[in-house]
Amino acid sequence: MSGRTHSDDTKKIISDASKGDKNPMFGKNHSEKTKTIMSEAKTGEKNPMYGKNNSDDSKTKMSDTANKSENSGRFKKGQARTEGAGRSSQAIEVNDIKNNITTYYDSIREAARALNIHFKIICNYIKNNQKKPYKGEYTFKKR
């Protein structure tokens, strides 16, 4: 393949051949021991970038590439955010049924931290308009 490139059709065939359950790692996870070994293999002097710095030209190219990418997950440099972009706080009311206490929070994330639960649990509770108390103890409502 030296000097040649795959056609778009061939790239799609290669990609599809290892997706989902056809991927050898499908449904598997690396053990903690394996993760440690992989981490140590690239730590310190073993890292290919150890002791090196990207040139200003390389940094500029990386920045420009990230800004051109439609799916980079970032906002384009120098452009204003569109309306509704980013995280906006949603005030929330949490009712503790067992203790008969109502607490108000400025955001869902703040409530999740206080209750030591993942914020998505609260988001899904509200989104699905659930009535049954979470773990038999809490109900959540937007304010």
N, C-alpha and C positions, 0 to 999 in steps of 0.2 A: 504493500500500500504506500510505499515511500513516494511522497509528492502528489498523491491522489487523495481525493475526498469522496465520501459516500454521498450518494444522491439523497434527496429529502425522503423519497420512498423507502430507500434502504435504511435510513436512520429511523424511520417510523417502525419498520419491521424489527429492527434490533431492539428498540425501546419496548415494543409490545411483547417481545419474547421474554422479557425479565420483569414484567409488571405483575403485581398481585401475588397469587399463590405460586406463580412460576419463579419468583425470586427465591434464591436459596435461603435468605434470611426471613422469609415471610413467616409471621407468627412466632418468631424467636427474638430473644434479647441477649445481648452480651452480658456475661456474668460480671460481677464487680471486679473479680480477679483479672478478667480479660480487659476490662476498661482500664484498670490500673496499668497493666502491661502496655497497652496501646498508648496511654498517656506518657508513661516513662520513656517510651521509644522515641518520642518527639520533644522531650524536655531538655532545656539547657543547650549544651553544645551539640546535641543530636538533632536539634531543630534546624532545618535547612536555612532558616533566616537568622540563625544565631549570629550576633555580631555584625549584622548587615542592616542597612537602612534603605528604604525605598528612596530613589532619587526624586527630586521635585517634579521631573517630567513624568515619572511613573505615578506619583501621587495625583497629578493633574489628570492623567489618563483614567485612573481608577475613579476619581470623582466625576469626571465627565460621563463615564460608562454608567455609573449608578444613576446619574441624573437623566440619562437617555432611556433607561430601562423602564418600560411601562409597569412592570410587576415588581419593582425593586422594594416596594413597601415603604418608600420614603417620599417625602414631598420634594418637589423639584426646587433646587437652589434658586433663590432670588424671586420666587413666585409666591404670591399670597395664597394662603389656604382657602380652599373652597368652603362655602357655607356648610356647616355641619361636620366638617372634618375634624379629626382629633377626638379626644375624650372630653365629653362634657359631664359635669357632675349631675347626678340625679339624687335629689333629696329623698330620703326613705324613712319610713316609720317601722320600727320593729316592736312587735308585741310579744312579751314573754308571758305565755299563758300560765305557766306553773307559779310564777312569782307575782303575777298580775301587775307587771311593769311595762310601760310604753316608753321606748327610747327613740329619739330622733337623731338621724345622722345626715350629714351634708352630702354624703356619697355612698353608693353601694359598696365600694371598696373599703371605705372606712368602717361600715357596718360589718363587713366580712372579716376584717382584721380584728375587730372587737369581739366577734363571736368565734373567732378561730376556725372559720370555714372558707371555702373557695368562693370568690365573688360570683362565679358562674352559677353556683347553686341558687343564689338570690336572684340573679338575672333570669334564669329559667323558671323559677317559682313565679315571678311576676309575669314573664312572657306567656306562660301557660295558664295564667289566671287561676292558680291553685288555691284551694280553700283549706285543705287539710294542713294542719300545722307541720312545719318541718321538724322531724324527729319528735313529734308530739309536743313540741315546746314553743316554737317561734312561728309567727305569721309575719309576712312582709307586705308593705303597701307603699306605693309611691305617694309623695306628698305634693 
